[in-house]
Each structure stands twice: as C-alpha cells, then as structure tokens.
Amino acid sequence: KPAELHSSSIVLAVFTAIVSALILFGIGEGTGNSTVSYVIVDLLIALACFYIVKQNPASIWYVPVLCNGLGIIAAFIEPKFWITSLWILNASGWGLSVVASVIGAVKSKRVVAQKA
C-alpha cells in the first residue's frame, strides 16, 4: 500500500504541474497580466501540495519539487529570470508550497493521532 500512496502522490504532483502551466500561460496570455496569473498558480500549487502531502506525509520530500517543476526549470534556463521581478513571484510560490506541505504533513499526523 505505501507504494500506491507514493505513485498516486507523484501522479497528482505531476498533474498539478501540468494544470498550473496551462493556467499560467492561459491566464497570462489571455489577460496580459502575468502577476495575477502567477499569484493564482502559486495559490493553486500550495493548495495541491497541502492536500497531496496530507494524504501521504512521506511525500513531503518530492511533492513541492514536482509541483513547482516548471518554475524550477525556468530558473535555470530563462536568461532574465533572476534579473526581473519574476523570481520574486516564483520564489514566493516555492516558499508557500513548502509551508503548505509542512502544514499538510502536520495535519495528517494529528488526524492519525486522533483516530488512534
């Protein structure tokens, strides 16, 4: 059963990354306001990290990385990533997703403790 939990966490995290990329480019291109799209995507990723890690607390080590994969890759290949204010939005989202993951893991352990 633990292998099923890990594989479902991986699938959900990758699905989150794909959906967030679609939303990021869809809203960003549609509205012309990239700040709004980054804030929406950051909140979506943080929420997903919370629920995925709450379901499987052991996945806290890789879920935030997989969910934020697009932004992490952009940090390495985008030449102007660290020059513009883009890094502030992405780094804020990364931090928010890590905090949400930790909260999800803590909440999961409390639920397990209450059931015992």
C-alpha positions as CSV (number, residue, x, y, z in Angstrom):
1,K,0.0,0.0,0.0
2,P,2.8,2.6,0.6
3,A,3.9,2.1,-3.0
4,E,0.4,3.0,-4.1
5,L,0.5,6.2,-2.0
6,H,3.8,7.3,-3.4
7,S,2.7,6.6,-7.0
8,S,-0.6,8.5,-6.5
9,S,1.3,11.4,-4.9
10,I,3.7,11.5,-7.9
11,V,0.8,11.4,-10.4
12,L,-1.1,14.2,-8.5
13,A,2.0,16.3,-8.3
14,V,2.8,16.0,-12.0
15,F,-0.9,16.6,-12.8
16,T,-0.7,19.8,-10.7
17,A,2.4,21.0,-12.6
18,I,0.7,20.4,-15.9
19,V,-2.5,22.2,-14.9
20,S,-0.6,25.1,-13.3
21,A,1.4,25.5,-16.6
22,L,-1.8,25.6,-18.6
23,I,-3.4,28.1,-16.2
24,L,-0.2,30.2,-16.1
25,F,0.0,30.5,-19.8
26,G,-3.7,30.6,-20.4
27,I,-4.4,33.4,-17.9
28,G,-1.2,35.2,-18.6
29,E,-1.7,35.3,-22.3
30,G,-5.4,35.9,-22.0
31,T,-5.4,38.9,-19.6
32,G,-1.9,40.2,-20.3
33,N,-1.4,40.5,-16.6
34,S,1.3,38.0,-15.6
35,T,1.3,39.0,-11.9
36,V,-2.3,37.8,-11.4
37,S,-1.6,34.5,-13.2
38,Y,1.5,33.8,-11.1
39,V,-0.4,34.6,-7.9
40,I,-3.3,32.2,-8.9
41,V,-0.9,29.5,-9.9
42,D,1.2,29.9,-6.7
43,L,-2.0,29.5,-4.6
44,L,-3.2,26.5,-6.7
45,I,0.2,24.8,-6.2
46,A,0.3,25.5,-2.5
47,L,-3.3,24.1,-2.1
48,A,-2.4,21.0,-4.1
49,C,0.8,20.4,-2.0
50,F,-1.2,20.7,1.2
51,Y,-3.7,18.1,0.1
52,I,-1.3,15.7,-1.5
53,V,1.1,15.7,1.5
54,K,-1.9,15.5,3.9
55,Q,-2.9,12.3,2.1
56,N,0.7,10.9,2.2
57,P,3.0,12.8,4.6
58,A,6.1,10.9,3.4
59,S,5.7,12.6,0.0
60,I,6.7,15.9,1.6
61,W,10.3,15.4,0.2
62,Y,9.3,15.5,-3.5
63,V,5.8,16.9,-4.0
64,P,6.8,20.6,-3.7
65,V,9.6,20.0,-6.2
66,L,7.4,18.2,-8.7
67,C,4.6,20.7,-8.4
68,N,7.0,23.6,-8.9
69,G,9.0,21.9,-11.6
70,L,8.1,24.4,-14.3
71,G,9.3,27.3,-12.2
72,I,12.5,25.5,-11.1
73,I,13.4,24.6,-14.7
74,A,12.7,28.3,-15.7
75,A,15.1,29.4,-13.0
76,F,17.9,27.5,-14.8
77,I,17.1,28.1,-18.4
78,E,15.5,31.5,-18.5
79,P,18.3,34.1,-19.0
80,K,16.4,37.0,-17.4
81,F,14.8,35.0,-14.6
82,W,16.9,36.5,-11.8
83,I,17.1,40.0,-13.3
84,T,13.4,40.7,-13.5
85,S,10.8,40.6,-10.7
86,L,9.7,37.2,-12.0
87,W,12.0,35.4,-9.4
88,I,10.2,37.1,-6.5
89,L,6.8,35.7,-7.6
90,N,8.3,32.2,-8.2
91,A,10.3,32.1,-5.0
92,S,7.3,33.2,-3.0
93,G,5.3,30.4,-4.6
94,W,8.0,27.9,-3.8
95,G,8.1,29.0,-0.2
96,L,4.4,29.0,0.1
97,S,4.2,25.4,-1.3
98,V,6.8,24.2,1.2
99,V,4.9,25.8,4.1
100,A,1.6,24.3,2.8
101,S,3.3,20.9,2.5
102,V,4.6,21.1,6.1
103,I,1.2,22.1,7.4
104,G,-0.4,19.2,5.4
105,A,2.0,16.7,7.0
106,V,1.4,18.1,10.5
107,K,-2.4,18.0,9.9
108,S,-2.1,14.4,8.7
109,K,-0.3,13.3,11.8
110,R,-2.9,14.9,14.0
111,V,-5.7,13.1,12.2
112,V,-3.9,9.8,12.6
113,A,-3.2,10.5,16.3
114,Q,-6.9,11.4,16.9
115,K,-8.1,8.2,15.3
116,A,-5.8,6.0,17.4
